[in-house]
Amino acid sequence: MRRSWGVILLGVAAWIFALNTGRSIAYTVAYLMTAVVVVSFLWAWTGINWVQVERHTRSRRTQVGQFAEEQFDVWNRSRFTKLWLEIRDLSDLPGHHTSRVVSMLGGRRSRRWLVRTLCQRRGRYTLGPMILASGDLLGLFRLERLVPATSSLVVYPATVDLPGFALPVGEITGGDAIRRRTYHVTTNVAGVRDYQPGDSFNRIHWPSTARTGRLIVKEFELDPTADVWVFLDMDQAVHVAAPWEPATIDLSEHPVLLQRGVPRVQLAPSTEEYGVAIAASIARHFLQHDRAVGFVTYAQSREIIQADRGDRQLHRILETLAVVESRGRMPFAQVLALEGQYLSRSTVIVAVTPSTSLEWVAVLRELGRRGTRSIAVLLAANTFGPAPAWRAVLLSLHSYNIPAHLVRRDDDLSTALAYPARLE
């Protein structure tokens, strides 16, 4: 812009000199300077107009360790060629490099490119807006136009397979029969009702349909299996983190990643990220085994997801875990005592925490006396940064016969959660 103002000032000076002297050469210079300024401005203005930019996101949800894909289409709606057009993306997804400079875009032509970004941090991100920029041949003017359209992308936390993770064995197999409507077909038929849009045809009760002359479907009770509730401690007073920046991966230099993905996800060295990944993996593990899973955490706010089965329940839990942060102010013992009182007998609690307080262990013991079984996943906070030792907590869990898993920094989660920890 300094160059353009300089040319404009020279043009003004040329006009002042021409008007004062009346010489023809002065008028020629003034006309020339005016034409240069006007043509250059119009060139830059037309460069950012009659341009349409479209972005197509393959999926609004992805996961840490997977790729986010976007396709960009730039259309030149005018008859004239755009010599150069800069497209600057303002998305906040880390490592999402989508900005481009498009050159020699012919009239009525388009340009397309695909961007694949390896997601290394969970969260909810905004894709867009974009800024279009162009200029003239002499570099006098550089104009920009905002494309305000935005969309959101949710990156779920990383999950791992847990083939060896098992719940504690109770004295009585199974749980209490839960008499409430379910969308899953079980062996327990509770009654019949009129057909509603969305009901599966394998639930139609044909004898009742033939007798009444309208579609009648069966309703089922949930299987008598204990619910699993995952409690995640998000008290900011107990979490520890070490400085970390995700590795920069150039996909052009690693084409194998485009085909196979990343073999192992590198978690940030913080108890928060490890706890979120563990909670997500445990929820997925039991939902894949057709167990009803609920979720509780006190983070930025109170988050409770009632126990249910199926892929939809998994997406609910992952959606919540994608954005939770260790900003809670309620100790884990109070969370367990407050929410545990509403759980039914034979419910299984999976407590995930880095807390070294013995109070939450005592709460689990008290809930166990009422028929609620528990299993603890203890994060060794002192392996992530300055924190109290965890040995006393593990000893207390063992003394109360509460199965406990210990996870240290850089541990493989599948291995660490395969067997309960032993006192060394």
RAURBEL-V466312 format. One record per run of one state. SS is the DSSP state (~ for helix, > for strand, _ for the rest). FROM is the first residue (numbers start at 1). LEN is the number of residues. If there is no record, write none. Layout:
SS_FROM_LEN, SS_FROM_LEN
//
This chain:
__1_1, ~_2_20, __22_2, ~_24_25, __49_2, >_51_7, __58_3, >_61_3, __64_3, >_67_10, __77_5, >_82_8, __90_10, >_100_6, __106_4, >_110_9, __119_4, >_123_5, __128_2, >_130_6, __136_6, >_142_6, __148_3, >_151_6, __157_21, >_178_5, __183_6, >_189_6, __195_6, ~_201_3, >_204_1, __205_1, ~_206_7, __213_3, >_216_7, __223_5, >_228_5, __233_2, >_235_1, __236_5, >_241_1, __242_13, ~_255_6, __261_9, >_270_1, ~_271_18, __289_4, >_293_6, __299_3, >_302_7, __309_2, ~_311_11, __322_6, >_328_1, __329_3, ~_332_9, __341_7, >_348_6, __354_5, ~_359_11, __370_3, >_373_7, __380_1, ~_381_3, __384_7, ~_391_9, __400_3, >_403_5, __408_5, ~_413_4, __417_8
//
